[in-house]
Amino acid sequence: MKRLTDREFHMTVEQGTGPFLVELTAYYCGVCHEWAKDLEAWSSRNGIPCAEVELYESRAVARKYKPAGVPTTILFIDGKEEQRWVGPFDLDEDIKDRLLK
């Protein structure tokens, strides 16, 4: 999964259009590494772009979005946060339902 810097996050996600999934992660988080594989595979199958942000490398994103834990997955639509989840969750049920509203 592509890792975004603060600048790339701003240009790609916050100024983007359409849906975009972002995983806020930490280098020490084993669950995050496993979740990233699932998230990337799901995104590829469903045509929704995704990327990760390493919180210790991208401090501006960490300060702005203040994750309660890792992994935190945020669904952005047209550059705005629509929904967030802490920990793994059912991608098919939760994201597809959100996009079909």
C-alpha positions in Angstrom: 0.0 0.0 0.0 1.3 3.4 -0.8 2.5 5.5 2.1 1.7 9.2 2.0 3.7 12.0 3.5 2.0 15.0 5.0 2.2 16.9 1.7 1.1 14.0 -0.4 -1.9 13.4 2.0 -3.0 17.0 1.6 -2.7 16.9 -2.2 -4.1 13.4 -2.8 -6.7 13.0 -0.1 -7.8 16.4 1.2 -7.9 18.0 -2.3 -9.1 14.8 -4.0 -12.5 13.9 -5.4 -14.6 10.8 -4.8 -14.0 8.2 -2.0 -10.5 7.5 -0.6 -9.6 5.2 2.3 -6.7 6.1 4.6 -5.2 3.9 7.2 -3.5 5.7 10.0 -0.8 3.4 11.2 2.3 3.0 13.4 5.5 1.2 12.6 5.2 -1.0 15.8 1.6 -2.2 15.2 1.4 -5.7 14.0 -2.4 -5.6 13.6 -1.9 -2.5 11.3 0.4 -4.4 9.0 -2.1 -7.3 8.6 -5.0 -4.9 8.2 -3.2 -3.0 5.5 -3.1 -6.1 3.4 -6.8 -6.7 3.8 -7.6 -3.0 3.1 -5.5 -2.9 0.0 -7.0 -6.1 -1.4 -10.5 -4.8 -0.8 -9.8 -1.4 -2.3 -8.3 -3.0 -5.4 -11.4 -5.3 -5.8 -13.8 -2.4 -5.3 -12.0 0.4 -7.2 -11.6 2.7 -4.3 -8.1 4.1 -3.8 -6.4 3.7 -0.5 -3.1 4.6 1.2 -1.5 4.6 4.6 -0.1 7.4 6.8 2.6 6.5 9.3 1.8 8.7 12.3 5.4 9.0 13.5 6.5 10.2 10.1 3.5 12.4 9.3 3.0 14.5 12.4 0.7 17.1 10.7 -1.8 14.4 9.8 -1.5 12.9 13.3 -2.2 16.3 14.9 -5.1 17.1 12.6 -7.0 13.8 12.7 -6.1 12.7 16.3 -6.5 8.9 16.0 -7.8 7.2 19.2 -5.8 4.1 18.4 -4.2 2.2 15.5 -5.1 1.2 13.0 -7.6 3.9 12.4 -9.2 3.8 9.0 -10.9 6.9 7.6 -13.2 7.2 4.6 -12.8 10.5 2.9 -15.3 11.6 0.2 -14.4 14.7 -1.8 -11.6 15.5 0.6 -13.8 15.5 3.7 -13.9 12.9 6.5 -17.1 10.9 6.3 -16.5 8.0 8.7 -13.7 6.5 10.8 -13.1 3.1 12.4 -10.6 2.1 15.0 -9.3 -1.5 14.5 -10.3 -3.9 11.8 -13.9 -4.0 10.7 -16.2 -5.6 8.0 -15.2 -3.6 4.9 -18.0 -5.0 2.7 -20.7 -4.2 5.2 -19.5 -0.9 6.6 -18.0 0.9 3.6 -20.4 -0.3 0.9 -23.3 0.7 3.1 -21.8 4.1 3.7 -21.2 4.7 0.0 -24.7 3.6 -1.0 -26.4 6.1 1.4 
